[in-house]
Amino acid sequence: MKHKLLTLIVLLTTLHAIAQNGTVKVSLIDSNKEPLVGAQLKLTSLTDSSIFFFQTTDLNGNGGFVNIPKGLFQLTTGMIK
């Protein structure tokens, strides 16, 4: 019985790990090491070119995405000055 319970716990842990989505954290600075406030971050699917996430950086130049599904993506940044 102990062996079956351990196997079940390992299987449930593995299934939970497989089902987890990813996270991307970004910190943008300029050549003077100043944060890029309000820079655009775009995460695009490489399979069908659809935009999955769009975000802007905060006052510290930080931004990112959470709960990203499994797949291949391209991260594009942009800034209008």
C-alpha positions in Angstrom: 0.0 0.0 0.0 2.9 2.4 0.8 4.4 1.8 -2.6 1.2 2.5 -4.4 0.7 5.8 -2.5 4.2 6.9 -3.3 3.7 6.1 -7.0 0.4 8.1 -7.0 2.1 11.1 -5.3 5.0 11.0 -7.9 2.5 10.8 -10.8 0.4 13.7 -9.5 3.5 15.8 -8.9 4.7 15.0 -12.5 1.3 15.9 -14.0 1.2 19.1 -12.1 4.7 20.1 -13.3 3.8 19.3 -16.9 0.6 21.4 -16.7 2.4 24.5 -15.4 2.7 27.6 -17.7 5.8 29.8 -18.0 6.9 33.2 -16.9 9.1 35.8 -18.7 10.7 38.7 -16.7 12.3 41.6 -18.6 14.4 44.5 -17.3 15.3 47.2 -20.0 18.0 49.9 -19.6 19.5 52.3 -22.0 23.3 52.8 -22.8 23.5 55.1 -19.7 22.0 52.3 -17.5 18.8 54.3 -17.0 15.5 52.3 -17.0 13.4 52.4 -20.2 10.0 53.5 -18.8 7.0 52.7 -20.9 8.8 50.5 -23.4 6.5 48.1 -25.3 6.9 44.3 -24.8 5.1 42.0 -27.3 5.1 38.2 -27.1 4.1 36.7 -30.4 3.5 33.0 -31.2 5.9 31.6 -33.8 3.4 29.1 -35.0 0.7 31.5 -36.2 2.1 35.0 -35.6 -0.7 35.9 -33.2 0.1 38.3 -30.4 -0.3 36.4 -27.1 0.7 39.2 -24.7 1.3 42.9 -24.8 2.8 44.9 -21.9 4.7 48.1 -21.1 7.6 48.4 -18.7 7.1 50.1 -15.3 9.0 53.1 -13.8 12.0 50.8 -13.1 12.1 49.4 -16.7 10.7 46.1 -15.6 7.9 44.1 -17.2 7.0 40.6 -18.1 4.4 38.0 -18.7 2.9 35.2 -16.6 0.9 32.2 -17.4 2.4 31.7 -20.8 1.3 28.4 -22.4 3.7 25.9 -23.8 5.0 26.8 -27.2 7.5 28.9 -29.2 7.4 32.7 -28.9 9.2 35.7 -30.1 9.8 38.7 -27.7 9.8 42.1 -29.4 10.6 45.4 -27.6 10.0 48.9 -28.8 10.3 52.4 -27.5 9.1 55.8 -28.9 11.2 58.7 -27.7 
